[in-house]
Amino acid sequence: MGVDAMTLEQASVLRQRAGRLVAEVHHLEIIMLARDGLVRGSLIERPKFCGKAGCKCTRGQAHPSGLYLSRLEAGVARPRFIRAADREQVVRGAEAYHAFRTALRRWRAVSKELSELWDEIGKAREKEYPFPAPFLGGKDGVSGD
């Protein structure tokens, strides 16, 4: 859109879009500024097998499922068993980590979009000199008072 081609309605749409994106950025920043501890990794429930001779798990009947935290270490997924006493804290930390990473990805995308939008709004607001008479409020750019 050229400078003269921008209508008031189009400029209004750009400002409204910018306002929505600014509000979204604020919401995302609140998520990222939370004080929750972050636990990197994915939570996995999987059956446990002790492997002791004569145990039901050696015949295919697993023990109750256990919770594991899986994360990449040197390019290899390493699951770590989560003790029952640590379960709540690890679950909370892993959920906070995923919320943080999701918010950060979205924040980066919205920030890029906002940057482009600010450029577009700036170009739309630019005026050429000499200004047209209505721009300054009177004939030949001089107020008729």
PyMOL commands that place a pseudoatom at each C-alpha (Angstrom):
pseudoatom trace, name=CA, resn=MET, resi=1, chain=A, elem=C, hetatm=0, pos=[0.000, 0.000, 0.000]
pseudoatom trace, name=CA, resn=GLY, resi=2, chain=A, elem=C, hetatm=0, pos=[1.393, 3.381, -0.935]
pseudoatom trace, name=CA, resn=VAL, resi=3, chain=A, elem=C, hetatm=0, pos=[1.329, 6.351, 1.358]
pseudoatom trace, name=CA, resn=ASP, resi=4, chain=A, elem=C, hetatm=0, pos=[-1.706, 7.883, -0.345]
pseudoatom trace, name=CA, resn=ALA, resi=5, chain=A, elem=C, hetatm=0, pos=[-3.469, 4.551, -0.778]
pseudoatom trace, name=CA, resn=MET, resi=6, chain=A, elem=C, hetatm=0, pos=[-3.856, 3.958, 2.971]
pseudoatom trace, name=CA, resn=THR, resi=7, chain=A, elem=C, hetatm=0, pos=[-7.383, 4.760, 4.046]
pseudoatom trace, name=CA, resn=LEU, resi=8, chain=A, elem=C, hetatm=0, pos=[-8.427, 5.612, 7.572]
pseudoatom trace, name=CA, resn=GLU, resi=9, chain=A, elem=C, hetatm=0, pos=[-10.220, 2.265, 7.767]
pseudoatom trace, name=CA, resn=GLN, resi=10, chain=A, elem=C, hetatm=0, pos=[-7.109, 0.350, 6.699]
pseudoatom trace, name=CA, resn=ALA, resi=11, chain=A, elem=C, hetatm=0, pos=[-4.974, 2.253, 9.216]
pseudoatom trace, name=CA, resn=SER, resi=12, chain=A, elem=C, hetatm=0, pos=[-7.535, 1.490, 11.913]
pseudoatom trace, name=CA, resn=VAL, resi=13, chain=A, elem=C, hetatm=0, pos=[-7.401, -2.222, 11.080]
pseudoatom trace, name=CA, resn=LEU, resi=14, chain=A, elem=C, hetatm=0, pos=[-3.593, -2.166, 11.414]
pseudoatom trace, name=CA, resn=ARG, resi=15, chain=A, elem=C, hetatm=0, pos=[-3.772, -0.410, 14.798]
pseudoatom trace, name=CA, resn=GLN, resi=16, chain=A, elem=C, hetatm=0, pos=[-6.400, -2.854, 16.063]
pseudoatom trace, name=CA, resn=ARG, resi=17, chain=A, elem=C, hetatm=0, pos=[-4.265, -5.813, 14.962]
pseudoatom trace, name=CA, resn=ALA, resi=18, chain=A, elem=C, hetatm=0, pos=[-1.240, -4.277, 16.701]
pseudoatom trace, name=CA, resn=GLY, resi=19, chain=A, elem=C, hetatm=0, pos=[-3.297, -3.807, 19.869]
pseudoatom trace, name=CA, resn=ARG, resi=20, chain=A, elem=C, hetatm=0, pos=[-4.336, -7.467, 19.895]
pseudoatom trace, name=CA, resn=LEU, resi=21, chain=A, elem=C, hetatm=0, pos=[-0.747, -8.604, 19.350]
pseudoatom trace, name=CA, resn=VAL, resi=22, chain=A, elem=C, hetatm=0, pos=[0.571, -6.321, 22.108]
pseudoatom trace, name=CA, resn=ALA, resi=23, chain=A, elem=C, hetatm=0, pos=[-2.007, -7.823, 24.490]
pseudoatom trace, name=CA, resn=GLU, resi=24, chain=A, elem=C, hetatm=0, pos=[-0.938, -11.334, 23.466]
pseudoatom trace, name=CA, resn=VAL, resi=25, chain=A, elem=C, hetatm=0, pos=[2.737, -10.474, 24.028]
pseudoatom trace, name=CA, resn=HIS, resi=26, chain=A, elem=C, hetatm=0, pos=[1.856, -9.207, 27.519]
pseudoatom trace, name=CA, resn=HIS, resi=27, chain=A, elem=C, hetatm=0, pos=[0.017, -12.466, 28.311]
pseudoatom trace, name=CA, resn=LEU, resi=28, chain=A, elem=C, hetatm=0, pos=[2.936, -14.564, 27.025]
pseudoatom trace, name=CA, resn=GLU, resi=29, chain=A, elem=C, hetatm=0, pos=[5.430, -12.547, 29.067]
pseudoatom trace, name=CA, resn=ILE, resi=30, chain=A, elem=C, hetatm=0, pos=[3.430, -13.199, 32.234]
pseudoatom trace, name=CA, resn=ILE, resi=31, chain=A, elem=C, hetatm=0, pos=[3.732, -16.946, 31.549]
pseudoatom trace, name=CA, resn=MET, resi=32, chain=A, elem=C, hetatm=0, pos=[7.476, -16.665, 30.902]
pseudoatom trace, name=CA, resn=LEU, resi=33, chain=A, elem=C, hetatm=0, pos=[8.093, -14.556, 34.032]
pseudoatom trace, name=CA, resn=ALA, resi=34, chain=A, elem=C, hetatm=0, pos=[6.476, -17.099, 36.371]
pseudoatom trace, name=CA, resn=ARG, resi=35, chain=A, elem=C, hetatm=0, pos=[8.693, -18.265, 39.217]
pseudoatom trace, name=CA, resn=ASP, resi=36, chain=A, elem=C, hetatm=0, pos=[7.912, -21.978, 38.861]
pseudoatom trace, name=CA, resn=GLY, resi=37, chain=A, elem=C, hetatm=0, pos=[10.936, -24.240, 38.587]
pseudoatom trace, name=CA, resn=LEU, resi=38, chain=A, elem=C, hetatm=0, pos=[11.354, -25.731, 35.110]
pseudoatom trace, name=CA, resn=VAL, resi=39, chain=A, elem=C, hetatm=0, pos=[12.106, -29.417, 34.609]
pseudoatom trace, name=CA, resn=ARG, resi=40, chain=A, elem=C, hetatm=0, pos=[13.301, -30.149, 31.066]
pseudoatom trace, name=CA, resn=GLY, resi=41, chain=A, elem=C, hetatm=0, pos=[12.006, -33.380, 29.560]
pseudoatom trace, name=CA, resn=SER, resi=42, chain=A, elem=C, hetatm=0, pos=[8.873, -35.303, 28.715]
pseudoatom trace, name=CA, resn=LEU, resi=43, chain=A, elem=C, hetatm=0, pos=[6.849, -37.332, 31.180]
pseudoatom trace, name=CA, resn=ILE, resi=44, chain=A, elem=C, hetatm=0, pos=[6.148, -40.939, 30.237]
pseudoatom trace, name=CA, resn=GLU, resi=45, chain=A, elem=C, hetatm=0, pos=[4.019, -43.541, 32.034]
pseudoatom trace, name=CA, resn=ARG, resi=46, chain=A, elem=C, hetatm=0, pos=[5.210, -47.033, 31.286]
pseudoatom trace, name=CA, resn=PRO, resi=47, chain=A, elem=C, hetatm=0, pos=[4.887, -50.444, 32.887]
pseudoatom trace, name=CA, resn=LYS, resi=48, chain=A, elem=C, hetatm=0, pos=[7.616, -51.658, 35.229]
pseudoatom trace, name=CA, resn=PHE, resi=49, chain=A, elem=C, hetatm=0, pos=[9.328, -55.027, 34.989]
pseudoatom trace, name=CA, resn=CYS, resi=50, chain=A, elem=C, hetatm=0, pos=[11.612, -56.105, 37.824]
pseudoatom trace, name=CA, resn=GLY, resi=51, chain=A, elem=C, hetatm=0, pos=[12.826, -59.273, 36.103]
pseudoatom trace, name=CA, resn=LYS, resi=52, chain=A, elem=C, hetatm=0, pos=[13.141, -61.310, 39.312]
pseudoatom trace, name=CA, resn=ALA, resi=53, chain=A, elem=C, hetatm=0, pos=[12.838, -65.047, 38.807]
pseudoatom trace, name=CA, resn=GLY, resi=54, chain=A, elem=C, hetatm=0, pos=[9.311, -66.269, 39.542]
pseudoatom trace, name=CA, resn=CYS, resi=55, chain=A, elem=C, hetatm=0, pos=[7.761, -62.749, 39.444]
pseudoatom trace, name=CA, resn=LYS, resi=56, chain=A, elem=C, hetatm=0, pos=[4.553, -62.213, 37.500]
pseudoatom trace, name=CA, resn=CYS, resi=57, chain=A, elem=C, hetatm=0, pos=[6.356, -59.660, 35.317]
pseudoatom trace, name=CA, resn=THR, resi=58, chain=A, elem=C, hetatm=0, pos=[8.538, -62.432, 33.854]
pseudoatom trace, name=CA, resn=ARG, resi=59, chain=A, elem=C, hetatm=0, pos=[5.302, -63.978, 32.525]
pseudoatom trace, name=CA, resn=GLY, resi=60, chain=A, elem=C, hetatm=0, pos=[4.217, -60.689, 30.863]
pseudoatom trace, name=CA, resn=GLN, resi=61, chain=A, elem=C, hetatm=0, pos=[2.126, -59.231, 33.708]
pseudoatom trace, name=CA, resn=ALA, resi=62, chain=A, elem=C, hetatm=0, pos=[3.749, -55.877, 34.439]
pseudoatom trace, name=CA, resn=HIS, resi=63, chain=A, elem=C, hetatm=0, pos=[3.872, -54.157, 37.789]
pseudoatom trace, name=CA, resn=PRO, resi=64, chain=A, elem=C, hetatm=0, pos=[1.844, -50.920, 38.102]
pseudoatom trace, name=CA, resn=SER, resi=65, chain=A, elem=C, hetatm=0, pos=[3.021, -48.216, 35.721]
pseudoatom trace, name=CA, resn=GLY, resi=66, chain=A, elem=C, hetatm=0, pos=[5.792, -45.883, 36.779]
pseudoatom trace, name=CA, resn=LEU, resi=67, chain=A, elem=C, hetatm=0, pos=[6.407, -42.291, 35.806]
pseudoatom trace, name=CA, resn=TYR, resi=68, chain=A, elem=C, hetatm=0, pos=[9.602, -41.474, 33.952]
pseudoatom trace, name=CA, resn=LEU, resi=69, chain=A, elem=C, hetatm=0, pos=[11.189, -38.220, 32.848]
pseudoatom trace, name=CA, resn=SER, resi=70, chain=A, elem=C, hetatm=0, pos=[12.737, -38.643, 29.420]
pseudoatom trace, name=CA, resn=ARG, resi=71, chain=A, elem=C, hetatm=0, pos=[15.232, -36.143, 28.053]
pseudoatom trace, name=CA, resn=LEU, resi=72, chain=A, elem=C, hetatm=0, pos=[17.966, -36.078, 25.481]
pseudoatom trace, name=CA, resn=GLU, resi=73, chain=A, elem=C, hetatm=0, pos=[21.492, -36.438, 26.798]
pseudoatom trace, name=CA, resn=ALA, resi=74, chain=A, elem=C, hetatm=0, pos=[24.269, -36.491, 24.194]
pseudoatom trace, name=CA, resn=GLY, resi=75, chain=A, elem=C, hetatm=0, pos=[21.616, -37.137, 21.537]
pseudoatom trace, name=CA, resn=VAL, resi=76, chain=A, elem=C, hetatm=0, pos=[20.134, -40.185, 23.286]
pseudoatom trace, name=CA, resn=ALA, resi=77, chain=A, elem=C, hetatm=0, pos=[16.775, -40.273, 25.096]
pseudoatom trace, name=CA, resn=ARG, resi=78, chain=A, elem=C, hetatm=0, pos=[17.408, -41.149, 28.735]
pseudoatom trace, name=CA, resn=PRO, resi=79, chain=A, elem=C, hetatm=0, pos=[14.361, -41.998, 30.840]
pseudoatom trace, name=CA, resn=ARG, resi=80, chain=A, elem=C, hetatm=0, pos=[14.731, -41.480, 34.583]
pseudoatom trace, name=CA, resn=PHE, resi=81, chain=A, elem=C, hetatm=0, pos=[12.348, -43.056, 37.057]
pseudoatom trace, name=CA, resn=ILE, resi=82, chain=A, elem=C, hetatm=0, pos=[10.469, -40.521, 39.197]
pseudoatom trace, name=CA, resn=ARG, resi=83, chain=A, elem=C, hetatm=0, pos=[10.070, -41.499, 42.840]
pseudoatom trace, name=CA, resn=ALA, resi=84, chain=A, elem=C, hetatm=0, pos=[6.568, -41.215, 44.278]
pseudoatom trace, name=CA, resn=ALA, resi=85, chain=A, elem=C, hetatm=0, pos=[7.784, -38.578, 46.743]
pseudoatom trace, name=CA, resn=ASP, resi=86, chain=A, elem=C, hetatm=0, pos=[9.013, -36.372, 43.860]
pseudoatom trace, name=CA, resn=ARG, resi=87, chain=A, elem=C, hetatm=0, pos=[6.133, -37.012, 41.474]
pseudoatom trace, name=CA, resn=GLU, resi=88, chain=A, elem=C, hetatm=0, pos=[4.062, -33.867, 42.144]
pseudoatom trace, name=CA, resn=GLN, resi=89, chain=A, elem=C, hetatm=0, pos=[7.043, -31.520, 42.007]
pseudoatom trace, name=CA, resn=VAL, resi=90, chain=A, elem=C, hetatm=0, pos=[8.455, -33.079, 38.815]
pseudoatom trace, name=CA, resn=VAL, resi=91, chain=A, elem=C, hetatm=0, pos=[5.057, -33.055, 37.075]
pseudoatom trace, name=CA, resn=ARG, resi=92, chain=A, elem=C, hetatm=0, pos=[4.559, -29.393, 37.999]
pseudoatom trace, name=CA, resn=GLY, resi=93, chain=A, elem=C, hetatm=0, pos=[8.067, -28.511, 36.793]
pseudoatom trace, name=CA, resn=ALA, resi=94, chain=A, elem=C, hetatm=0, pos=[7.717, -30.411, 33.517]
pseudoatom trace, name=CA, resn=GLU, resi=95, chain=A, elem=C, hetatm=0, pos=[4.343, -28.780, 32.800]
pseudoatom trace, name=CA, resn=ALA, resi=96, chain=A, elem=C, hetatm=0, pos=[5.832, -25.353, 33.587]
pseudoatom trace, name=CA, resn=TYR, resi=97, chain=A, elem=C, hetatm=0, pos=[8.761, -26.099, 31.262]
pseudoatom trace, name=CA, resn=HIS, resi=98, chain=A, elem=C, hetatm=0, pos=[6.460, -27.004, 28.381]
pseudoatom trace, name=CA, resn=ALA, resi=99, chain=A, elem=C, hetatm=0, pos=[4.282, -23.934, 29.031]
pseudoatom trace, name=CA, resn=PHE, resi=100, chain=A, elem=C, hetatm=0, pos=[7.408, -21.730, 29.073]
pseudoatom trace, name=CA, resn=ARG, resi=101, chain=A, elem=C, hetatm=0, pos=[8.803, -23.183, 25.833]
pseudoatom trace, name=CA, resn=THR, resi=102, chain=A, elem=C, hetatm=0, pos=[5.418, -22.929, 24.079]
pseudoatom trace, name=CA, resn=ALA, resi=103, chain=A, elem=C, hetatm=0, pos=[4.995, -19.308, 25.227]
pseudoatom trace, name=CA, resn=LEU, resi=104, chain=A, elem=C, hetatm=0, pos=[8.545, -18.448, 24.146]
pseudoatom trace, name=CA, resn=ARG, resi=105, chain=A, elem=C, hetatm=0, pos=[8.009, -19.878, 20.637]
pseudoatom trace, name=CA, resn=ARG, resi=106, chain=A, elem=C, hetatm=0, pos=[4.761, -17.931, 20.279]
pseudoatom trace, name=CA, resn=TRP, resi=107, chain=A, elem=C, hetatm=0, pos=[6.343, -14.760, 21.730]
pseudoatom trace, name=CA, resn=ARG, resi=108, chain=A, elem=C, hetatm=0, pos=[9.085, -14.903, 19.097]
pseudoatom trace, name=CA, resn=ALA, resi=109, chain=A, elem=C, hetatm=0, pos=[6.540, -15.323, 16.283]
pseudoatom trace, name=CA, resn=VAL, resi=110, chain=A, elem=C, hetatm=0, pos=[4.277, -12.526, 17.571]
pseudoatom trace, name=CA, resn=SER, resi=111, chain=A, elem=C, hetatm=0, pos=[7.264, -10.219, 18.104]
pseudoatom trace, name=CA, resn=LYS, resi=112, chain=A, elem=C, hetatm=0, pos=[8.353, -10.755, 14.503]
pseudoatom trace, name=CA, resn=GLU, resi=113, chain=A, elem=C, hetatm=0, pos=[4.810, -10.090, 13.293]
pseudoatom trace, name=CA, resn=LEU, resi=114, chain=A, elem=C, hetatm=0, pos=[4.600, -6.941, 15.439]
pseudoatom trace, name=CA, resn=SER, resi=115, chain=A, elem=C, hetatm=0, pos=[7.919, -5.668, 14.101]
pseudoatom trace, name=CA, resn=GLU, resi=116, chain=A, elem=C, hetatm=0, pos=[6.645, -5.998, 10.546]
pseudoatom trace, name=CA, resn=LEU, resi=117, chain=A, elem=C, hetatm=0, pos=[3.348, -4.409, 11.527]
pseudoatom trace, name=CA, resn=TRP, resi=118, chain=A, elem=C, hetatm=0, pos=[5.080, -1.416, 13.151]
pseudoatom trace, name=CA, resn=ASP, resi=119, chain=A, elem=C, hetatm=0, pos=[6.983, -0.862, 9.886]
pseudoatom trace, name=CA, resn=GLU, resi=120, chain=A, elem=C, hetatm=0, pos=[3.721, -1.014, 7.943]
pseudoatom trace, name=CA, resn=ILE, resi=121, chain=A, elem=C, hetatm=0, pos=[1.998, 1.415, 10.327]
pseudoatom trace, name=CA, resn=GLY, resi=122, chain=A, elem=C, hetatm=0, pos=[4.971, 3.784, 10.148]
pseudoatom trace, name=CA, resn=LYS, resi=123, chain=A, elem=C, hetatm=0, pos=[4.913, 3.778, 6.359]
pseudoatom trace, name=CA, resn=ALA, resi=124, chain=A, elem=C, hetatm=0, pos=[1.167, 4.320, 6.382]
pseudoatom trace, name=CA, resn=ARG, resi=125, chain=A, elem=C, hetatm=0, pos=[1.569, 7.395, 8.609]
pseudoatom trace, name=CA, resn=GLU, resi=126, chain=A, elem=C, hetatm=0, pos=[4.289, 9.011, 6.503]
pseudoatom trace, name=CA, resn=LYS, resi=127, chain=A, elem=C, hetatm=0, pos=[3.348, 12.210, 4.665]
pseudoatom trace, name=CA, resn=GLU, resi=128, chain=A, elem=C, hetatm=0, pos=[5.100, 13.904, 1.761]
pseudoatom trace, name=CA, resn=TYR, resi=129, chain=A, elem=C, hetatm=0, pos=[6.156, 17.518, 1.937]
pseudoatom trace, name=CA, resn=PRO, resi=130, chain=A, elem=C, hetatm=0, pos=[4.810, 19.945, 0.854]
pseudoatom trace, name=CA, resn=PHE, resi=131, chain=A, elem=C, hetatm=0, pos=[1.685, 18.926, 2.683]
pseudoatom trace, name=CA, resn=PRO, resi=132, chain=A, elem=C, hetatm=0, pos=[-1.673, 19.113, 0.947]
pseudoatom trace, name=CA, resn=ALA, resi=133, chain=A, elem=C, hetatm=0, pos=[-3.830, 22.041, 2.148]
pseudoatom trace, name=CA, resn=PRO, resi=134, chain=A, elem=C, hetatm=0, pos=[-6.308, 19.911, 4.164]
pseudoatom trace, name=CA, resn=PHE, resi=135, chain=A, elem=C, hetatm=0, pos=[-3.388, 18.391, 6.077]
pseudoatom trace, name=CA, resn=LEU, resi=136, chain=A, elem=C, hetatm=0, pos=[-2.485, 21.727, 7.659]
pseudoatom trace, name=CA, resn=GLY, resi=137, chain=A, elem=C, hetatm=0, pos=[-6.041, 22.836, 8.149]
pseudoatom trace, name=CA, resn=GLY, resi=138, chain=A, elem=C, hetatm=0, pos=[-6.467, 25.703, 5.680]
pseudoatom trace, name=CA, resn=LYS, resi=139, chain=A, elem=C, hetatm=0, pos=[-6.095, 26.848, 2.086]
pseudoatom trace, name=CA, resn=ASP, resi=140, chain=A, elem=C, hetatm=0, pos=[-2.475, 26.883, 0.900]
pseudoatom trace, name=CA, resn=GLY, resi=141, chain=A, elem=C, hetatm=0, pos=[-1.407, 25.451, 4.221]
pseudoatom trace, name=CA, resn=VAL, resi=142, chain=A, elem=C, hetatm=0, pos=[-2.266, 28.578, 6.179]
pseudoatom trace, name=CA, resn=SER, resi=143, chain=A, elem=C, hetatm=0, pos=[-5.040, 28.724, 8.721]
pseudoatom trace, name=CA, resn=GLY, resi=144, chain=A, elem=C, hetatm=0, pos=[-7.879, 31.049, 7.702]
pseudoatom trace, name=CA, resn=ASP, resi=145, chain=A, elem=C, hetatm=0, pos=[-8.316, 32.602, 11.163]
for i in range(1, 145): cmd.bond("trace and resi %d" % i, "trace and resi %d" % (i + 1))
show_as sticks, trace
zoom trace
